[in-house]
Amino acid sequence: MFEAALTLFRERQPDPEDVAAAMALSGLQAELTYDAFPLRFTVERYTRMVRDRYM
C-alpha cells in the first residue's frame, strides 16, 4: 500500500520546469536551480523525524 501511495504522490507532483514556465508566462521572473548539500543525522534523530512525519 505504501508503494502505491508513493507512486501516486510522485505522479501528481508538478514538474518544476512547468511551474517556472507558468510563473514566467504570468510576468514573474522565475529561475529553476538545484542545490545539493550533505546532511548528517544520528539514527535516533532521523527515526524521530520520520516518526513525527517531518516530510
C-alpha positions in Angstrom: 0.0 0.0 0.0 2.8 2.4 0.8 4.5 1.9 -2.5 1.2 2.6 -4.3 0.7 5.8 -2.3 4.3 6.9 -3.1 3.8 6.2 -6.8 0.6 8.2 -6.8 2.3 11.1 -4.9 5.1 11.2 -7.4 2.8 11.1 -10.4 0.8 14.1 -9.1 3.7 16.4 -8.4 4.0 19.2 -11.0 7.2 19.4 -13.0 9.4 22.2 -11.6 10.1 23.4 -15.1 6.3 23.7 -15.8 5.9 25.7 -12.6 8.7 28.1 -13.6 7.4 28.4 -17.1 3.9 29.3 -15.8 5.3 31.9 -13.5 7.4 33.4 -16.3 4.3 33.5 -18.6 2.4 35.4 -15.9 5.0 38.1 -15.9 7.1 37.0 -13.0 10.8 36.3 -13.0 11.5 32.7 -12.5 14.7 30.7 -12.3 15.0 27.0 -11.6 18.1 25.8 -9.8 19.0 22.8 -7.9 21.3 22.8 -4.9 22.8 19.9 -3.1 24.5 19.7 0.3 25.3 16.9 2.7 23.1 16.2 5.7 24.1 14.2 8.7 21.8 12.9 11.4 22.1 10.4 14.1 19.9 7.3 13.5 17.9 8.3 16.6 17.2 11.8 15.3 16.3 10.6 11.8 13.9 7.9 13.1 12.3 10.5 15.4 11.9 12.9 12.4 10.3 10.1 10.3 8.0 9.1 13.2 7.0 12.8 13.5 6.3 12.8 9.7 8.7 15.7 9.0 8.2 15.3 5.3 
